[in-house]
Amino acid sequence: MNGDEQLLRGRVYGRDHDDPDPGPLPHRTYAALMGGPLDGLLLDITDREPEEAEDGVALATELSRWPGGRALYDPDPAEPRRPGPGVTCRFHYTGDAP
């Protein structure tokens, strides 16, 4: 794991990189992003309906195959989402979109 990858690990997607504490908050619910350009980041899914989370996400990133594109992540239906705050599920990288 290189230095850039270590910087991403445990951070929350969308939080400011200059935030002195870019990690998860204890009362929020997160999905761990697995693989791809956002591997190691957490995605805050607290305010998403369960159906929304089941559809997966397209996250804007400059690290995707296309600059300004989106990295696609989907939950694994074989991995049920745990209830409660904290990291409750994992979203796996499925590709990039422009």
N, C-alpha and C positions, 0 to 999 in steps of 0.2 A: 504494500500500500504506500503510495507516494504522499508527499506533504499536503497536496491539494485534497486528496481523498480523506486524509485524516482530519482536515479542517471541516469537511462536510459531515462527518460521522456524528450522530446525535443532535444535529441542528434541526430546526423546524423549517421546512420549505416555506418561503415567502417572508420569513423574519429578516430584518435588516442585518446585514453582515457586520455592521459596526455595533450592533446591540451587545452590551457587555454580558448579557446572559441569553444567548440565542437558543437555548435548549427548551425542553418541554416544560409546561406548567402542570402542577400536580392535579388540578381540577379539570383538565382538558383530556380529550380522547384522540389517539393518534394511530395511524397506520404506518408501519415501517416500510420504506421503499427499498426493494430488493433488486439489485442488478441495474444495468444501464447507467446513464449519465448522472442520475440522482441517487445512486446507491448509498445507503447509510443515512439519508435524510429521513425525517419524520414528517408526515402530512397530517395536519390538524383536521380531523373529521367530526369534531364535536357537534357542529351545527348541520351536518348532512343527514338527511333521512337515510335509513338503512338501504332503501332501494337505490338511492343515488350512489352510495358506496359500492353496491354490488355491480353497478354499471362500469366501474373503473373511472380513471381520470386521464386527462390530457393536460400535462403541466408545461407551461411555457418555460423554456430554458435556452440559454446560449450554448449549452453543452450538448445539445442534440445533434443529430446528423446534419440538420439544416439550421444555420444561424437564425435565431428568432423563431425556431420551430417549437414543436412540442414533443415531450417524451410521454409515451403511453404506458400506463400501469393498470393492471387488473388484479382483483383479488382471486385467490384460488378457491373455488367452491368447496374443495375438500378440506379447507382450513376454516372452520367456523370462527366468527368474530366473538371474542369474549365480551361480556358486558362490563360496564364501568369505565372509569378514567384510566389513563396510562396507555401503553401500547397494546391495543386489543386485536390487531390483525396485521397481515402483511400484504402489500401490493407488489406484484412481480412485473418487471419490465417486459413489454411485449413488442416494442419497436418505437420508431419516430415518425412524426408527421410534419409536413411543412407548415 
